[in-house]
Each structure stands twice: as structure tokens, then as C-alpha cells.
Amino acid sequence: MRLAGLAALAVLLASPAQAQRQACVTTPEAEALALVAMPTIIRETGRVCATRLPATSLVRRSAGPFIAKYDAAADQAWPQAKAAVGKLALGLADGLLDSDFARPVLVSLIAPQLVGRIQQSDCGTIDRLVTQLEPLPPRNTASVIVTSLSYLKAQRAKGQRVDVPDLPLCPAEAR
């Protein structure tokens, strides 16, 4: 039963356009979702860029203080992210969100949308950005990511060809 429900949650969340018509998230909720996914995004980016970046690159480190601060921030952000998922799922997944599977399923839906767009030629730029953002608290980095995605989504709405995941931000939240 729970696996079937999680599969339904995965299908619902995998269809951002459908979710956007039904519900939206506030900027803080989107930031919480980003924070929950960031440790996996960082680790997967390091894996994708392993042949292009030195082992000392921040995104190539799967342990240590840098990734630990994102793991801790993800843990703190989970309650708010879980509530945002519940809102997007229109209450259909409330019981499922309390399972131990909900967070890994959510992360497995979010992370590939970003990491899957990485080209090998992007790895140097990503390494520089991560190094520049490293001193910031994870919440600030999540804010930069959500703001950037929101901006790119607005550019796409204006007709520009931009490959960006759909971000179901509430209209009043879009800048």
C-alpha cells in the first residue's frame, strides 16, 4: 500500500505543469525543497564532473564540513519541504509523507531535474559557483538557486529558449 502510494506521489510530483495548475509553493517552501535536495545534488554533480574537476573540488567531496552543513540544513528544512509537497499533492499524500520513503523519493525526483542538465563543459563553471557560494549559509544558497530558477522560468515565459525545470511558485511569489 505505501509503495503504491509513493508511486502515486512520484507521478504527481513528476508532473510539475499539472501541479502548478492545482497548487503552488511560496518562495520559502521552494527554498526548503531545494535545501532537502541539495546534498544529493552536490554529490551527484561531483559524480558527473569527476573526470573534469580535481579531487579537491568542493562538489567532488562526498564528506567533510562543506557537505555536512548541507546535510544538516536538509534535515532542518525537511518539515517545511514535506508540508510543501503535501500542498502540491493536494492532501493526497499526507499519510505517505510520514513514511521513511517520502524524503528519498522526493529527492530522487528533484535532483535529476537539475543534475541531468549538466554538461561536462559546465563543470568548471559549476565548480567556480560552488566555491563562491561556499561561505554562505545553505539557506542563502537555496535562495540564490530558487531566485535563479524563478528568473529563468520568467525568461522562458517571455519566449526565450531556456532549459529550466518547472518551479510551481505562487504567482505573487514570482519576481
N, C-alpha and C positions, 0 to 999 in steps of 0.2 A: 504494500500500500504506500509506504513512504517513498520507495523508489519510483513508483508510478507518479506520485505527486511531485517529486523533484524533477522528473522528466517533463511534466506539465509546466513547472516553474521555468525550466530551462527553455522550453519552446516559447513561453510568454516573454521572457526577458530577451530572447534571441531575436525578437521582432520589435526593434525599437520604434518603427513607424507606427505599428499598432498600439504600442504602449503610450506613445506620445498623444495619439488621438484620445486615449482613455484617461491618462493621468500624466502628471509631470512632477519633477523634483525641484526643490529650491536649490540655490547655489550651495548652502551648507550641506544639504543632503548629497548633492553631486560630489562635493569635496570628500565627504565621508566614504562614498562609494569608491572614489579614486584612491583614498588612503588605504582602504581594505585591499585593493588590488595591487598597490604599488610594490610591496615586497616581491610578489610574483613577477610583476612587470620588470622590475630591476634585474631579478635573477635570470629571467628568460632573455632579456636584452643582452645580458652578459654572455649567455649561451650562444645567441645568434651572432654576436660580434666577437666571439672568442678568437677567430682567425684574423681579425682586423685590429684588435686592440691588445696592448701589452697586459700581462697578468696583473700589473699594479693598478690598472684602471679601476675606478670605483664600481662600475657596473659589472666588472668581472669578479668582484669579491662576493662570495656567497655567505660569508660570515664576517664578523667584526663589528666595530661600533657604528659604521655607516648603515649597514643593513639592519642592525639591531634596533636603531632608532625608528626605522620604518616598520619593523615587526611590532614594536611597542605601540606606535601610533595606529597601526591597523587594528590591534586589539582594542584600543580605546575607541576607535571610530566604528567598530562593528555594531553596537546597539543602534546608532543613528542610521548606518547603512542598511541594517536589517529593517528598520522602520520604513526607509525609502523604498526598499524592494517590496515590502508589504503594500505600500501605497500604489506602486506601479502595477502590482499584481491584483489590485482592487480587492484585497482581502481574501483572495482565492488561495493564498499560500501561507496564511497565518500559522497554522499548526506545523507546517513543514519548515518554516523558518526557525523553529525552535530545535530542529534536529541538528546533529553534528555534521550533516552533509550539506546544509544550506550554504555556508560560507565557502567551502571549496567549489561548489557548483557555481556560485556567483562569480568567484574569481576566475574560474575556467571559462566563463562567458565574456568577462570584461578584458582580461589580459590579451587574449589572441586578437581582439579587435585593434589593439594598439601595436603589439609586438609583431603581428602578422604583416604590418605595413612597412616594417623596417627593411630597407635595402642595405646591402653590405656597404655601399658608398655613403650611407648615413651614419655609420658607426663613429667616425671621427667627430662629427658634429654633436652627436648624442653624448659622447664622452666629454666634450667641452662643456655642454649644457649641464650635465650632471655634476661636473666638477665646480661649475659656477653656482649651482643651486645647493651644493652640499652643506654650506654653513647655515642655510635656512632651516627652521623647524619644518618637519614633514607637513604640517598643516599649511604652511605658506607655499610649499612646493605643490601640494594638491590644488591650492587656489590658483597658482600660475597655470597648471595643467587645465583646470576647468575653464578658466578665463580664455586660454588659448583655443581650446576646443569650441567654446561658445563663439568666439570671433571667427574661427574658420567655418563654422556652421553658418554663420550670418553671411559670410562671403559666398558660400555655396548657394544660399538662398537668393543672392543677388545675381546668380548665373555664372559665377566663376567656377572653373573646374577644380574642385578641392576634394581630395580623398580623405574624408574625416568620418569617424563613427557618429551615428546619430546620438545626440545628447538630449534627452527629453526634459530640458529645463523649462520651467514655467515661464510663459511669455513675459510676465512682469520682471522676471529674473534675468532675461537676456539683456545684454548691454549693447 
